[in-house]
């Protein structure tokens, strides 16, 4: 455990952890086309009439 407490070792380890986390977030955001297509459907929800929303919920 002393190895983690040493600042010379903890800084590169922390950098590596944050870099891997950043890469995973980027891959998650830009990776799936299905998720992006689903989000495209949701972007117009504020502009729909209440009647259309009720029809969509009853059909789906």
Secondary structure as GFF3:
##gff-version 3
##sequence-region A 1 60
A	DSSP	alpha_helix	2	5	.	.	.	ID=ss1
A	DSSP	alpha_helix	7	31	.	.	.	ID=ss2
A	DSSP	alpha_helix	33	42	.	.	.	ID=ss3
A	DSSP	three_ten_helix	45	47	.	.	.	ID=ss4
A	DSSP	alpha_helix	50	59	.	.	.	ID=ss5
###
